Amino acid sequence: MTHAAQVDTGAASAAETQEAGRAPLSRVMTGVGFLLVVLSYMVNAMDRQVFPPLLPNIRAEYGFSLEQGGLLATNFTLGMALAGLPAGYLLDRFRRKTVLLVSIVIYSLGTAATPLATGFADMTVYRVVSGFGEGMQSAAIFAAIGAFFAHRRGLAFGVIGVGYSIGVFIAPLIGVRLMSTHGTWHSPFYLFGTAGLLIATAALFLVKTGLTEHSADKTVSTRTHEYMPVSAYHRNTIALAVHSVVSGVAIYGFLGLYPTYLITSLHYTAGQAALAMSLLGFGGMTAVFGGWLGDRFDQRNLLIVSLLAVSAISVCIYETYAGVAAQCAFAFLMGAFGLGFVYPNTNSAMQRAVRPGQIGRASGLFVTSYYGPAAFSGLLFAALVDAFGWSRAGLLQVTLLPLLGVAALTFVRTSQFNNAAR
């Protein structure tokens, strides 16, 4: 037996010993804790997605170029990427609840500090700090929930995805409404930052360690996983990581500048652009269905179909110059496949590609690969727009890139997943 295998076995044994001495968690407390986890992820999404619909006003106040605005719209994912692998390492060795609570406080403070920026440099710092906390939280949530609901991991991730999508849905509407009411874009950031701190306080008392510190090995089964690679980094996880990189760049490039495209190219009002963004979040609520499908069918094939759908919808968005109603329908479909199907199934597939004791590292790898390159997706998209215009930029980044993800997924072998029938 290799040293790596001995480490994983020791970590699993320690987790099982701790679990054996812990009182069973009631259904009520399980539900309350899970609800707070979902709410915290909803606030996470609100912090992320309130920025794009307010970007035209932010650019006007600071005099930012389109490239600077595009970078600010997505550079928080750099912080998420920086947090991913360290968080995965910590989650396999320390209490997930502690990582979760600290992460919520970090991204809430970063969000509340954003309006205090005096220019591009310090606003970049606040956005990256916020993203660092969000990356820690994502890794902690998916490691904890992935272990507790191992047999229904896709469905559980789908429910969390619904919380995220609700945040995407309401953040633009609340943000634009508050900006119109108060005459400044500052107030939404103060509101969402405060909401995160309140959620962290509630989670301190109501999210029990029986939910967050569950042993994945005990939940999955007592069978051996000798048919799986010993290392957490192998053919399946590398192929899924490549797919995550491509998906993150395509989807976040789209999310970061979609409202700007609607306002500057299609001449929508701020309210109409916010409505389209909200419909995108509404489409993401199909994550429950997408996760449910991922628990029952081959996830590789489901992801391939979803990426092909993202490519096709991108053509409709950037080539048809459709009216408001049609754009809202396209935004809903983009949210359904990009957020509702691709995101939860990529995440859960990454955890299923490793041995149960390694899901913390798998969660960290997903966060780093998905959000790392995405930090520069807005800058890349803006540069493509300046060079080729909105239509061709959309074709290059949001239509063609997902096809590279499809190619990477052909190397995935689901027969080596930890839930594979043997």
C-alpha positions in Angstrom: 0.0 0.0 0.0 1.3 3.4 -0.9 1.9 6.3 1.5 -1.0 8.2 -0.1 -3.4 5.4 0.4 -2.3 5.1 4.1 -2.9 8.8 4.6 -6.4 8.6 3.1 -7.2 5.6 5.2 -6.0 7.3 8.3 -8.0 10.4 7.5 -11.1 8.3 6.9 -10.6 6.4 10.1 -10.3 9.6 12.2 -13.4 11.0 10.6 -15.4 7.8 11.4 -14.1 7.8 15.0 -15.3 11.4 15.5 -18.6 10.5 13.9 -19.2 7.5 16.2 -19.0 9.7 19.2 -21.4 12.3 17.9 -25.1 12.2 18.7 -27.4 11.6 15.7 -28.6 14.7 13.9 -32.4 15.1 13.9 -34.2 15.7 10.7 -35.3 19.1 11.9 -31.7 20.3 12.6 -30.6 18.7 9.3 -33.2 20.7 7.5 -32.5 23.9 9.3 -28.7 23.6 8.8 -29.1 22.7 5.1 -31.4 25.7 4.6 -28.9 28.0 6.1 -26.2 26.6 3.9 -28.4 27.2 0.9 -29.2 30.7 2.1 -25.5 31.5 2.6 -24.8 30.4 -1.0 -27.7 32.5 -2.2 -26.0 35.6 -0.6 -22.8 34.5 -2.2 -24.5 34.6 -5.6 -26.0 38.0 -4.8 -22.6 39.4 -4.0 -21.2 38.1 -7.3 -24.1 39.1 -9.6 -25.0 42.5 -8.3 -21.9 44.0 -10.0 -22.6 43.4 -13.7 -26.0 45.2 -14.0 -24.5 48.2 -12.1 -21.3 48.1 -14.2 -22.3 50.9 -16.7 -22.9 53.3 -13.7 -19.7 52.2 -12.0 -17.7 52.8 -15.3 -19.3 56.2 -15.7 -18.4 57.3 -12.1 -14.8 56.1 -12.3 -14.1 56.5 -16.0 -13.2 52.8 -16.4 -12.7 51.4 -19.9 -14.7 48.5 -21.2 -11.7 46.2 -20.6 -11.3 47.4 -17.0 -15.0 47.0 -16.4 -14.9 43.5 -17.9 -12.0 42.6 -15.7 -13.7 43.9 -12.6 -16.9 42.0 -13.4 -15.1 38.7 -13.3 -11.8 39.1 -11.4 -13.5 38.0 -8.1 -13.1 34.5 -9.6 -9.3 35.0 -9.3 -9.8 35.1 -5.5 -12.0 32.0 -5.7 -9.3 30.2 -7.6 -6.6 31.2 -5.1 -8.8 29.8 -2.4 -9.7 26.5 -4.1 -6.7 24.2 -3.6 -5.7 25.5 -0.1 -9.3 25.2 1.0 -9.5 21.7 -0.3 -6.3 20.8 1.7 -7.7 22.4 4.9 -11.1 20.7 4.5 -9.5 17.3 4.6 -7.8 18.1 7.8 -9.9 20.6 9.8 -13.5 21.2 10.6 -15.6 22.2 7.6 -17.9 24.4 9.7 -15.0 26.6 10.7 -13.9 27.1 7.1 -17.5 27.8 6.1 -18.0 30.5 8.8 -14.7 32.2 8.2 -15.3 32.3 4.4 -18.7 33.9 4.7 -17.3 36.7 6.9 -14.4 37.3 4.4 -16.6 37.7 1.3 -19.2 39.8 3.1 -16.5 42.3 4.2 -15.1 42.4 0.7 -18.5 43.1 -0.7 -19.3 45.8 1.8 -15.9 47.5 1.1 -16.4 47.7 -2.7 -18.1 51.1 -2.7 -15.2 52.5 -0.6 -12.8 52.1 -3.6 -11.1 55.2 -4.8 -10.0 53.7 -8.2 -9.4 50.6 -10.2 -6.6 49.2 -8.0 -8.3 49.1 -4.7 -11.6 48.0 -6.2 -9.8 45.1 -7.7 -8.4 44.2 -4.3 -11.9 44.3 -2.7 -13.3 42.1 -5.5 -10.5 39.5 -5.2 -10.9 39.4 -1.4 -14.6 38.8 -1.8 -13.9 36.1 -4.3 -11.4 34.4 -2.0 -14.1 34.1 0.7 -16.6 32.8 -1.9 -14.1 30.2 -3.1 -13.5 29.0 0.4 -17.2 28.8 1.0 -17.9 26.9 -2.2 -15.3 24.3 -1.4 -16.5 23.9 2.2 -20.2 23.7 1.2 -19.7 21.1 -1.5 -17.3 19.0 0.5 -19.7 18.9 3.5 -22.9 18.4 1.6 -21.2 16.0 -0.8 -20.2 13.8 2.1 -23.5 14.0 3.9 -25.7 13.3 0.8 -23.2 11.0 -1.0 -25.9 8.8 -2.6 -27.9 11.8 -3.8 -25.0 14.2 -4.3 -26.2 15.5 -7.6 -29.7 16.3 -6.3 -28.3 18.0 -3.2 -25.9 20.1 -5.3 -28.9 20.9 -7.5 -30.8 22.3 -4.5 -27.8 24.4 -3.5 -27.7 25.5 -7.2 -31.3 26.7 -6.8 -30.2 28.9 -3.9 -27.5 30.3 -6.1 -29.9 30.9 -8.9 -32.3 32.7 -6.7 -29.5 35.0 -5.7 -28.7 35.5 -9.4 -32.4 36.2 -10.0 -33.0 38.8 -7.3 -29.6 40.5 -7.1 -30.0 42.5 -10.4 -33.6 43.5 -9.5 -32.7 44.6 -6.0 -29.5 46.3 -7.1 -31.1 48.4 -9.8 -34.1 49.2 -7.7 -31.9 50.4 -4.8 -29.7 52.4 -7.1 -32.7 54.1 -8.6 -34.2 54.8 -5.1 -31.0 56.1 -3.5 -29.4 57.6 -6.5 -26.2 55.6 -6.0 -24.9 52.1 -6.8 -23.3 51.8 -3.3 -26.3 50.7 -1.2 -26.8 47.2 -2.7 -23.2 46.3 -1.7 -23.7 47.5 1.9 -27.0 45.5 2.0 -25.6 42.2 0.7 -22.5 42.5 2.8 -24.6 42.9 6.0 -26.8 40.0 5.0 -23.8 37.7 4.8 -22.6 38.6 8.3 -26.1 37.9 9.6 -26.2 34.5 7.9 -22.8 33.7 9.4 -24.0 34.5 12.9 -27.1 32.3 12.4 -25.0 29.5 11.0 -22.6 29.6 14.0 -25.5 28.4 16.2 -27.8 26.5 13.9 -25.5 24.6 11.5 -24.5 21.5 13.5 -21.2 19.6 13.0 -23.3 16.5 12.4 -24.1 18.0 9.0 -20.8 19.4 8.1 -18.3 16.8 9.4 -20.0 13.7 8.1 -17.7 10.9 6.9 -17.9 10.3 3.2 -16.4 6.8 3.4 -19.2 5.7 5.8 -21.9 7.2 3.7 -20.9 5.9 0.4 -20.4 2.2 1.4 -18.2 -0.2 3.0 -17.0 -1.6 -0.3 -13.4 -1.3 -1.6 -12.4 1.4 -4.1 -9.2 -0.3 -5.2 -10.4 0.0 -8.8 -9.9 3.8 -8.5 -6.6 5.6 -8.8 -4.9 6.2 -5.5 -4.0 9.8 -6.3 -6.8 12.5 -6.5 -5.2 13.8 -9.7 -5.5 11.4 -12.6 -7.1 11.0 -16.1 -10.7 11.6 -15.0 -10.1 14.6 -12.7 -7.7 16.2 -15.2 -10.2 15.9 -18.1 -13.0 17.3 -15.8 -10.6 20.1 -14.8 -10.0 21.0 -18.4 -13.7 21.0 -19.0 -14.2 23.2 -15.9 -11.6 25.7 -17.2 -13.4 26.0 -20.6 -16.8 26.2 -19.0 -15.8 28.9 -16.5 -14.3 31.1 -19.2 -17.3 30.8 -21.5 -20.0 31.1 -18.9 -18.4 33.8 -16.7 -17.4 35.9 -19.8 -21.0 35.8 -20.8 -22.3 36.6 -17.3 -19.9 39.5 -16.7 -20.7 41.5 -19.9 -24.2 40.3 -20.8 -26.0 43.4 -19.3 -23.4 45.7 -21.0 -24.1 44.0 -24.3 -27.8 44.5 -23.9 -27.5 48.1 -22.9 -24.7 49.2 -25.3 -25.4 47.1 -28.4 -29.2 46.4 -28.2 -30.0 49.7 -26.4 -32.0 48.1 -23.6 -32.8 50.2 -20.5 -31.1 49.2 -17.2 -34.4 47.7 -16.0 -34.7 45.6 -19.1 -31.2 44.3 -18.8 -31.7 43.5 -15.2 -34.9 41.6 -16.1 -32.9 39.5 -18.6 -30.2 38.8 -16.0 -32.9 37.8 -13.6 -34.4 35.3 -16.1 -30.9 33.8 -16.4 -30.9 33.2 -12.7 -34.5 31.8 -12.9 -33.2 29.3 -15.5 -30.5 28.2 -13.1 -33.3 27.0 -10.7 -33.5 23.9 -12.9 -30.4 22.8 -11.1 -32.6 20.4 -9.0 -33.7 18.7 -12.2 -30.2 18.8 -13.6 -28.7 17.3 -10.4 -31.4 14.7 -10.3 -30.6 13.6 -13.8 -26.9 13.5 -12.9 -27.7 11.0 -10.2 -29.5 8.7 -12.6 -27.7 8.9 -15.9 -24.2 9.1 -17.3 -22.9 12.5 -16.2 -20.3 12.7 -18.9 -23.0 12.4 -21.6 -25.3 14.9 -19.7 -22.5 17.4 -19.6 -21.7 17.0 -23.3 -25.3 17.6 -24.2 -25.4 20.7 -21.9 -22.3 22.2 -23.4 -23.7 21.8 -26.9 -26.9 23.5 -25.8 -24.9 26.5 -24.4 -23.2 26.8 -27.8 -26.5 26.8 -29.7 -28.1 29.3 -27.3 -25.1 31.6 -27.6 -25.7 31.8 -31.4 -29.2 32.9 -30.8 -28.2 35.6 -28.3 -25.4 37.2 -30.3 -26.6 36.6 -33.9 -30.4 37.0 -34.0 -30.7 40.5 -32.4 -33.9 39.4 -30.9 -36.4 41.6 -28.9 -36.7 41.8 -25.2 -39.1 38.8 -24.8 -36.9 36.5 -27.0 -33.7 37.6 -25.2 -35.3 36.8 -21.8 -36.2 33.3 -23.2 -32.6 32.8 -24.4 -31.3 34.0 -21.0 -33.5 31.6 -19.2 -32.2 28.7 -21.4 -28.6 29.8 -20.9 -29.2 29.8 -17.1 -30.8 26.4 -17.3 -28.0 24.7 -19.1 -25.0 26.8 -18.0 -26.0 27.1 -14.3 -28.6 24.4 -13.8 -26.9 21.5 -15.6 -23.2 22.2 -16.2 -22.3 23.6 -12.8 -23.8 21.0 -10.4 -22.9 18.0 -12.5 -19.3 19.1 -13.1 -18.9 19.6 -9.3 -20.4 16.3 -8.3 -18.6 14.4 -11.1 -15.3 15.8 -9.8 -16.1 14.3 -6.4 -17.2 11.0 -7.8 -14.0 10.8 -9.8 -11.9 10.4 -6.5 -12.0 8.1 -3.6 -14.5 9.2 -0.9 -11.7 10.4 1.5 -10.4 12.8 -1.1 -13.6 14.8 -1.8 -12.1 17.9 -0.1 -9.3 17.9 -2.6 -11.7 17.3 -5.5 -13.9 20.2 -4.3 -10.8 22.4 -4.2 -9.7 21.3 -7.7 -13.1 22.2 -9.1 -13.2 25.6 -7.5 -9.7 26.4 -8.8 -10.2 25.0 -12.3 -13.6 26.5 -12.8 -13.0 30.0 -11.3 -9.3 30.6 -11.9 -9.2 31.3 -15.7 -12.7 32.7 -15.4 -11.1 35.7 -13.5 -9.9 37.0 -16.9 -12.9 35.9 -18.9 -14.4 39.4 -18.8 -11.2 41.0 -19.9 -10.8 38.5 -22.7 -14.4 39.0 -23.9 -14.0 42.8 -23.8 -10.8 42.6 -25.8 -12.6 40.4 -28.4 -15.5 42.9 -28.5 -13.1 45.8 -29.2 -11.3 43.8 -31.9 -14.2 42.0 -33.6 -17.5 43.4 -32.2 -20.1 41.8 -30.0 -21.4 39.2 -32.5 -18.0 37.6 -33.4 -16.7 37.9 -29.8 -19.8 35.9 -28.6 -19.1 33.3 -31.3 -15.5 32.9 -30.3 -15.9 32.8 -26.5 -19.4 31.5 -25.8 -20.1 29.4 -28.8 -16.8 27.7 -29.8 -15.1 27.4 -26.3 -17.7 24.9 -25.0 -16.9 22.6 -27.9 -13.4 22.3 -26.5 -15.0 21.2 -23.2 -16.9 18.5 -25.1 -13.6 17.2 -26.5 -12.1 17.1 -23.0 -15.1 15.2 -21.7 -14.6 12.4 -24.2 -11.6 11.3 -22.1 -13.7 10.8 -18.9 -14.5 7.2 -17.9 -17.5 7.1 -15.5 -16.9 3.4 -14.9 -14.1 4.5 -12.6 -16.3 6.8 -10.5 -16.8 6.0 -6.8 -20.5 5.4 -7.4 -20.1 3.1 -10.4 -21.9 -0.2 -10.4 -19.3 -3.0 -9.9 
